[in-house]
Amino acid sequence: MSFRYLIIVLLAGQFSAQKISGRILTDKEGPVSDARIGVENENVGDITDHAGNYTLDITDIAKSKVVKVEISGYETFRMKLSDFLVLPDHTVLLKNKSIEIPNIEVISKKYITKNFGTKNSKRSYGGYNSDKPERLFREYAIKVKNNKRIKIKNINISLAYFSFEQPVAIIFDVQNSINDLPGESQVNETLKLTFTKDDIKNNTLSLDVSDKNIWIDQDFFVSFRVSEDFKGELYLGGNIFAFSKNTYYRNYFGEWQKYSSGEPSINVDVLMEK
């Protein structure tokens, strides 16, 4: 390949690349951090920083596709990419989401505590390494089979290995089941846990959500991801070769994938009516 031809190829690549930048704000114009923006069913996207900024690479993405913004506690934003591109700016205003929570009298009923999911921390199953930035946007989920009314008290993860210096933020979500895959969020706010090494006890991290009134009466999914500014390594334990278990994962807003024969160490403590 001649030098002149190489220069032409490189310039053509630069001109064909298309990126858009903007901010994601609340309807009161406050910045929304850790929000996912991407293109539905495509493995492209970004996560907003503390000021709500994002950059979205839409090179080679069909204009008929849909731009999507999602974060717990807000209505999901969707707009056709062709319409999004002609906006005067690419600021997205999110509306607060309100999920109706039934008025349940816990005191008058007898409840027992149960745990669902996987706790194994002896074997490394999957996770995050900031030296491999393409993996930082992966989200993992487990499915919990359920046919009773339960209240989620704690969301827990078991770690097989971790190495980091700065505080780490992780985001959980609880989603209903649509076509046997994670669907819509069932919580009214972002479930975010910021921690240091000292907060990890017996290779376990827990987020108390007992005050969030998360009630479920059907199958549901619990998902987990790290914040986009994560630096270091964080690997979940898991059950490998557990043929009755499944791992669900996606990148950005790519399609959820199901991997059989194993499950990452995500579990929940719940209150269940006797």
C-alpha positions as CSV (number, residue, x, y, z in Angstrom):
1,M,0.0,0.0,0.0
2,S,1.5,3.4,-1.0
3,F,1.9,6.2,1.5
4,R,-0.5,8.4,-0.5
5,Y,-3.2,5.7,-0.5
6,L,-2.8,5.2,3.3
7,I,-3.3,8.9,3.9
8,I,-6.5,8.9,1.8
9,V,-7.8,5.8,3.7
10,L,-7.1,7.4,7.1
11,L,-8.8,10.7,6.1
12,A,-11.8,8.9,4.7
13,G,-12.1,7.1,8.0
14,Q,-12.0,10.3,10.0
15,F,-14.7,12.0,7.8
16,S,-17.0,8.9,7.9
17,A,-16.9,8.8,11.7
18,Q,-19.8,10.5,13.4
19,K,-20.1,11.3,17.0
20,I,-22.6,13.4,18.9
21,S,-22.2,14.9,22.3
22,G,-24.6,16.4,24.8
23,R,-25.9,16.3,28.3
24,I,-28.6,14.4,30.2
25,L,-30.5,16.5,32.7
26,T,-33.6,16.2,34.9
27,D,-36.7,18.2,33.9
28,K,-35.4,20.7,36.5
29,E,-32.2,20.9,34.5
30,G,-30.0,19.1,37.1
31,P,-27.3,16.8,35.7
32,V,-28.0,13.0,35.7
33,S,-24.9,10.9,36.3
34,D,-24.5,7.2,35.4
35,A,-27.3,7.3,32.9
36,R,-26.9,5.0,29.9
37,I,-27.4,6.4,26.4
38,G,-27.1,4.2,23.4
39,V,-28.8,2.9,20.3
40,E,-31.4,0.2,20.9
41,N,-30.2,-3.3,20.0
42,E,-26.7,-2.0,19.2
43,N,-23.5,-2.4,21.1
44,V,-22.7,1.3,21.1
45,G,-23.2,3.9,23.8
46,D,-21.9,5.9,26.7
47,I,-22.5,6.5,30.4
48,T,-22.9,10.1,31.6
49,D,-20.3,11.6,34.0
50,H,-21.0,13.6,37.1
51,A,-22.0,16.6,35.0
52,G,-24.4,14.6,32.8
53,N,-22.1,14.7,29.7
54,Y,-21.9,12.0,27.1
55,T,-20.5,11.3,23.7
56,L,-22.2,8.8,21.4
57,D,-20.5,7.2,18.4
58,I,-23.1,6.5,15.7
59,T,-20.7,5.7,12.9
60,D,-22.4,3.2,10.5
61,I,-25.6,3.2,12.6
62,A,-28.8,3.3,10.5
63,K,-30.8,6.5,11.0
64,S,-33.9,4.4,11.4
65,K,-32.6,3.0,14.7
66,V,-33.7,4.4,18.1
67,V,-31.7,6.4,20.6
68,K,-32.4,5.3,24.1
69,V,-31.6,6.8,27.5
70,E,-32.3,4.7,30.6
71,I,-31.6,5.1,34.4
72,S,-33.6,3.9,37.3
73,G,-36.0,6.5,38.7
74,Y,-36.7,8.2,35.4
75,E,-38.9,7.5,32.4
76,T,-37.0,5.9,29.6
77,F,-36.2,8.3,26.7
78,R,-36.6,7.0,23.1
79,M,-36.3,8.9,19.9
80,K,-35.6,7.9,16.3
81,L,-32.0,8.6,15.5
82,S,-32.9,10.6,12.4
83,D,-35.1,12.9,14.5
84,F,-32.5,13.1,17.3
85,L,-29.8,14.3,14.9
86,V,-31.7,17.4,13.7
87,L,-32.3,18.7,17.2
88,P,-30.7,22.1,17.8
89,D,-28.7,20.5,20.6
90,H,-28.5,17.0,22.0
91,T,-29.5,17.7,25.6
92,V,-32.0,15.1,26.9
93,L,-34.4,16.0,29.7
94,L,-35.6,13.1,31.7
95,K,-38.9,12.9,33.6
96,N,-39.2,11.4,37.1
97,K,-40.8,8.0,37.0
98,S,-43.4,7.0,39.6
99,I,-44.2,3.3,40.2
100,E,-47.4,2.7,42.2
101,I,-46.6,0.8,45.3
102,P,-49.6,-1.0,46.9
103,N,-50.3,-0.2,50.5
104,I,-49.3,-3.5,52.2
105,E,-49.6,-3.9,55.9
106,V,-46.6,-6.0,56.8
107,I,-47.3,-6.1,60.5
108,S,-50.6,-7.9,60.2
109,K,-49.1,-10.7,58.2
110,K,-46.4,-13.3,59.0
111,Y,-43.3,-13.0,56.8
112,I,-40.2,-15.1,56.6
113,T,-36.7,-14.2,55.3
114,K,-35.4,-15.9,52.2
115,N,-32.4,-15.6,50.0
116,F,-32.4,-16.1,46.2
117,G,-29.5,-16.3,43.9
118,T,-25.8,-17.3,44.1
119,K,-23.3,-16.7,46.8
120,N,-20.2,-18.5,45.7
121,S,-17.0,-16.3,45.8
122,K,-14.4,-19.1,45.4
123,R,-14.3,-19.1,41.6
124,S,-14.0,-16.0,39.4
125,Y,-16.9,-15.9,37.0
126,G,-16.9,-12.5,35.3
127,G,-16.3,-8.9,35.9
128,Y,-14.5,-5.7,35.1
129,N,-11.0,-4.5,34.4
130,S,-10.4,-0.9,33.5
131,D,-7.5,-1.9,31.2
132,K,-10.2,-3.4,29.0
133,P,-12.6,-0.4,28.7
134,E,-14.9,-2.1,26.3
135,R,-16.0,-4.4,29.2
136,L,-16.8,-1.5,31.5
137,F,-20.2,-1.1,29.8
138,R,-21.3,-4.7,30.4
139,E,-24.3,-5.3,32.6
140,Y,-24.9,-8.7,34.3
141,A,-28.2,-10.0,35.6
142,I,-29.7,-13.1,37.2
143,K,-33.2,-14.3,37.1
144,V,-35.2,-15.1,40.2
145,K,-38.2,-17.3,39.8
146,N,-41.0,-16.2,42.0
147,N,-44.8,-16.5,42.3
148,K,-45.4,-14.9,45.7
149,R,-45.5,-11.3,46.9
150,I,-42.1,-10.5,48.3
151,K,-40.3,-7.4,49.4
152,I,-36.6,-7.1,48.5
153,K,-34.5,-6.1,51.6
154,N,-30.9,-6.4,50.4
155,I,-29.0,-6.9,47.1
156,N,-25.7,-8.7,47.6
157,I,-22.8,-9.6,45.4
158,S,-19.9,-12.0,46.2
159,L,-16.5,-11.1,44.9
160,A,-13.8,-13.5,43.8
161,Y,-11.1,-10.9,43.3
162,F,-10.7,-7.1,43.5
163,S,-8.0,-4.5,43.2
164,F,-8.6,-0.8,43.3
165,E,-7.5,2.3,45.1
166,Q,-10.2,4.9,44.8
167,P,-13.9,4.5,46.0
168,V,-16.0,2.4,43.5
169,A,-19.6,3.0,42.5
170,I,-21.8,0.2,41.3
171,I,-25.4,0.4,40.1
172,F,-28.1,-2.2,40.7
173,D,-31.5,-2.6,39.2
174,V,-34.6,-4.8,39.6
175,Q,-36.5,-5.5,36.4
176,N,-39.5,-7.5,35.5
177,S,-39.4,-10.4,33.0
178,I,-40.4,-9.8,29.4
179,N,-40.1,-12.8,27.1
180,D,-37.8,-14.5,29.7
181,L,-35.3,-11.6,29.6
182,P,-34.8,-8.5,31.7
183,G,-37.5,-5.9,31.0
184,E,-38.6,-2.6,32.7
185,S,-37.1,-1.3,35.9
186,Q,-39.3,-1.8,38.9
187,V,-37.7,0.9,41.1
188,N,-38.3,4.6,41.5
189,E,-34.7,5.7,42.0
190,T,-31.1,4.7,41.1
191,L,-29.8,1.9,43.4
192,K,-26.2,3.0,43.7
193,L,-23.6,1.7,46.2
194,T,-20.3,3.6,46.6
195,F,-17.7,1.6,48.6
196,T,-14.0,1.2,49.5
197,K,-12.0,-1.9,50.3
198,D,-12.9,-1.6,54.0
199,D,-16.6,-2.0,53.1
200,I,-16.0,-5.5,51.6
201,K,-16.7,-8.1,54.4
202,N,-15.9,-11.8,53.7
203,N,-15.7,-10.9,50.0
204,T,-19.3,-9.7,50.1
205,L,-21.0,-6.3,49.4
206,S,-24.6,-5.5,50.3
207,L,-26.9,-2.7,49.5
208,D,-29.8,-2.2,51.9
209,V,-32.9,-1.4,49.9
210,S,-35.5,-2.2,52.6
211,D,-36.7,1.5,52.6
212,K,-37.3,1.5,48.8
213,N,-40.5,-0.5,49.0
214,I,-39.6,-2.9,46.1
215,W,-42.4,-5.4,46.0
216,I,-42.5,-8.1,43.4
217,D,-45.1,-10.9,42.8
218,Q,-43.7,-12.5,39.6
219,D,-40.4,-13.6,38.1
220,F,-37.8,-10.8,38.1
221,F,-34.2,-10.0,37.3
222,V,-31.5,-8.3,39.4
223,S,-28.8,-6.6,37.4
224,F,-25.4,-5.1,38.3
225,R,-22.8,-2.8,36.6
226,V,-20.0,-0.6,37.5
227,S,-19.8,3.2,37.1
228,E,-18.1,4.4,33.9
229,D,-15.2,6.0,35.9
230,F,-14.2,2.7,37.5
231,K,-10.4,2.1,37.8
232,G,-9.1,-1.3,38.8
233,E,-10.3,-4.8,38.8
234,L,-13.6,-6.3,40.2
235,Y,-14.5,-9.9,39.5
236,L,-17.7,-11.6,40.6
237,G,-17.6,-15.1,41.9
238,G,-20.1,-17.6,40.5
239,N,-21.3,-21.1,39.9
240,I,-19.6,-22.5,36.9
241,F,-21.1,-25.5,35.1
242,A,-24.3,-25.1,37.0
243,F,-26.5,-26.4,34.2
244,S,-29.8,-25.3,35.8
245,K,-28.6,-21.6,36.1
246,N,-28.2,-18.9,33.5
247,T,-26.2,-15.7,33.1
248,Y,-27.9,-12.7,31.4
249,Y,-25.7,-9.9,30.0
250,R,-25.6,-7.0,27.6
251,N,-23.4,-4.1,26.4
252,Y,-25.0,-0.7,26.5
253,F,-28.4,-1.2,25.0
254,G,-27.5,-4.3,23.0
255,E,-29.8,-7.2,23.1
256,W,-29.8,-9.2,26.3
257,Q,-27.9,-12.4,25.8
258,K,-28.4,-15.6,27.9
259,Y,-25.5,-17.9,28.7
260,S,-26.5,-21.2,30.1
261,S,-24.4,-23.4,32.5
262,G,-23.6,-20.9,35.2
263,E,-24.6,-17.9,37.2
264,P,-22.7,-14.9,38.7
265,S,-22.8,-14.3,42.5
266,I,-25.7,-11.9,42.7
267,N,-28.3,-12.6,45.3
268,V,-31.2,-11.0,47.2
269,D,-32.6,-11.1,50.8
270,V,-36.3,-10.9,50.7
271,L,-39.4,-10.9,53.0
272,M,-41.9,-13.6,51.9
273,E,-45.4,-14.1,53.2
274,K,-45.8,-17.5,54.8
